[in-house]
Amino acid sequence: MKSKLLLALLTVTLAGTAAAQVKVEDAIKFRQSGYGFMAWNMGRIKMNVEGGQFNKEEVIKAANAIQAIANSGMGALYVPGSDKGTGWEATRAKPGIFTDKENVGKLAMAFNKEANEMAKVAATGDAAAVGAQLGKLGGSCKGCHDDYKAKK
C-alpha cells in the first residue's frame, strides 16, 4: 500500500514538474495541436454520420483519438504566460480560461464525459446514436469556445 502511494505521489510530482518546464510557446503549440487533432477527428465522425456511408471502424478510431486527447491532461498546458503569445499561430485563449477555474473545470469535466461517452457509443456501430452523441460532444466544445476562445 505504501509503495502504491509513493508511486502515485512521485507520478504527480513528475507530471507537475514536466508541465512547469514547458516553454510558453511550446505549451501553446501543444494545445493548438491537441485541439486541432480533436477537431479533425470530430470531422471524420461527422463525415461518417452525414456522408451516407457509415464506417464503424473509422468512427471508433476517431472517437478513441478524441477520448485519448480529452483525457490527456491538457489543462496542464495553460501555463502562466500562455494567455498571450504564439504557438503555431497567436493563441486565442481568452484571459478568463486562466482565471475562471471553477467554471472551466466544470466545462472540462463535461467535455471529458462526452468524449468518453463518444468512444462507448462509437463501439456500438449505431450511426444514429453516434450522430446524437456527436451533437452532445460538439455542444460541450461550444460551451468552452463561446466564453474562452477568441474568434479569428
C-alpha positions, 0 to 999 in steps of 0.5 A: 500500500505504501509503495502504491502511494509513493508511486502515485505521489512521485507520478504527480510530482513528475507530471507537475514538474514536466508541465512547469518546464514547458516553454510558453510557446511550446505549451501553446503549440501543444494545445493548438495541436491537441485541439486541432487533432480533436477537431479533425477527428470530430470531422471524420465522425461527422463525415461518417454520420452525414456522408451516407456511408457509415464506417464503424471502424473509422468512427471508433478510431476517431472517437478513441483519438478524441477520448485519448486527447480529452483525457490527456491532461491538457489543462496542464498546458495553460501555463502562466504566460500562455494567455498571450503569445504564439504557438503555431499561430497567436493563441486565442485563449481568452484571459478568463480560461486562466482565471475562471477555474471553477467554471472551466473545470466544470466545462472540462469535466463535461467535455471529458464525459462526452468524449468518453461517452463518444468512444462507448457509443462509437463501439456500438456501430449505431450511426444514429446514436453516434450522430446524437452523441456527436451533437452532445460532444460538439455542444460541450466544445461550444460551451468552452469556445463561446466564453474562452476562445477568441474568434479569428 
